[in-house]
């Protein structure tokens, strides 16, 4: 079976979105979804809440933890639901034939887009999208480079308040090493563009084992 899509795992500041954007530049059929999309929609709340000012990432991590208490795969199911309903006519999913029905829906999605998920963090995320037939991509970078990118993106205060010891940060570092394809991002942007092409080549030319 060929891969149904791509999911990118990586620690804070590793360059997940940058890699994803380069993939989109190379393959415009790609459509990006973030596992944190439902949470990022709450950003205006953070902006008007003094108790979270400067600790926005801590707020997002807390919300994600609470959602996972309801269902460990709730963020995955939300992303899957969006990619199906936005890009294909829904094939009904029955509990008895759940994964067969999901594969049928993803086949329909693939007729229109190459779905890509950014922000895989937990073993549940890893197992869910592996089962769904997605290529697991891990992106790595040194601690120093990741921190500097967080400073450039979010400012020094937010970067310093980001918790590298949060349970999902510890978990994702180990999961990256188990990815089907690992891209190092300690070089230049041009180096990362080369990695993006390699990811696409791997996706197109490999079959799920």
ChimeraX attribute file (.defattr): number of C-alpha atoms within 10 A of each C-alpha:
attribute: neighborCount
match mode: 1-to-1
recipient: residues
	/A:1	8
	/A:2	14
	/A:3	21
	/A:4	22
	/A:5	23
	/A:6	23
	/A:7	26
	/A:8	28
	/A:9	28
	/A:10	28
	/A:11	25
	/A:12	24
	/A:13	24
	/A:14	24
	/A:15	26
	/A:16	24
	/A:17	17
	/A:18	16
	/A:19	24
	/A:20	23
	/A:21	18
	/A:22	19
	/A:23	25
	/A:24	18
	/A:25	14
	/A:26	14
	/A:27	15
	/A:28	12
	/A:29	15
	/A:30	20
	/A:31	19
	/A:32	19
	/A:33	18
	/A:34	20
	/A:35	22
	/A:36	20
	/A:37	14
	/A:38	13
	/A:39	17
	/A:40	15
	/A:41	9
	/A:42	13
	/A:43	13
	/A:44	9
	/A:45	13
	/A:46	18
	/A:47	13
	/A:48	10
	/A:49	10
	/A:50	10
	/A:51	11
	/A:52	15
	/A:53	15
	/A:54	20
	/A:55	18
	/A:56	22
	/A:57	21
	/A:58	17
	/A:59	20
	/A:60	18
	/A:61	19
	/A:62	14
	/A:63	16
	/A:64	19
	/A:65	15
	/A:66	12
	/A:67	15
	/A:68	13
	/A:69	11
	/A:70	9
	/A:71	12
	/A:72	17
	/A:73	17
	/A:74	16
	/A:75	21
	/A:76	21
	/A:77	15
	/A:78	15
	/A:79	19
	/A:80	21
	/A:81	14
	/A:82	12
	/A:83	22
	/A:84	20
	/A:85	13
	/A:86	11
	/A:87	18
	/A:88	17
	/A:89	11
	/A:90	17
	/A:91	15
	/A:92	11
	/A:93	15
	/A:94	11
	/A:95	7
	/A:96	8
	/A:97	10
	/A:98	12
	/A:99	14
	/A:100	13
	/A:101	17
	/A:102	20
	/A:103	17
	/A:104	16
	/A:105	23
	/A:106	25
	/A:107	14
	/A:108	17
	/A:109	22
	/A:110	19
	/A:111	11
	/A:112	13
	/A:113	20
	/A:114	20
	/A:115	22
	/A:116	22
	/A:117	26
	/A:118	21
	/A:119	20
	/A:120	28
	/A:121	24
	/A:122	21
	/A:123	14
	/A:124	13
	/A:125	23
	/A:126	23
	/A:127	13
	/A:128	15
	/A:129	20
	/A:130	20
	/A:131	11
	/A:132	18
	/A:133	20
	/A:134	23
	/A:135	25
	/A:136	26
	/A:137	24
	/A:138	26
	/A:139	25
	/A:140	23
	/A:141	19
	/A:142	12
	/A:143	13
	/A:144	10
	/A:145	17
	/A:146	19
	/A:147	20
	/A:148	15
	/A:149	17
	/A:150	20
	/A:151	16
	/A:152	11
	/A:153	12
	/A:154	15
	/A:155	13
	/A:156	16
	/A:157	13
	/A:158	18
	/A:159	24
	/A:160	15
	/A:161	13
	/A:162	20
	/A:163	16
	/A:164	15
	/A:165	9
	/A:166	12
	/A:167	13
	/A:168	18
	/A:169	17
	/A:170	14
	/A:171	16
	/A:172	23
	/A:173	19
	/A:174	16
	/A:175	20
	/A:176	24
	/A:177	16
	/A:178	14
	/A:179	19
	/A:180	16
	/A:181	18
	/A:182	19
	/A:183	24
	/A:184	15
	/A:185	21
	/A:186	17
	/A:187	10
	/A:188	8
	/A:189	14
	/A:190	10
	/A:191	13
	/A:192	21
	/A:193	19
	/A:194	14
	/A:195	21
	/A:196	23
	/A:197	17
	/A:198	15
	/A:199	21
	/A:200	15
	/A:201	11
	/A:202	15
	/A:203	22
	/A:204	11
	/A:205	9
	/A:206	12
	/A:207	12
	/A:208	13
	/A:209	7
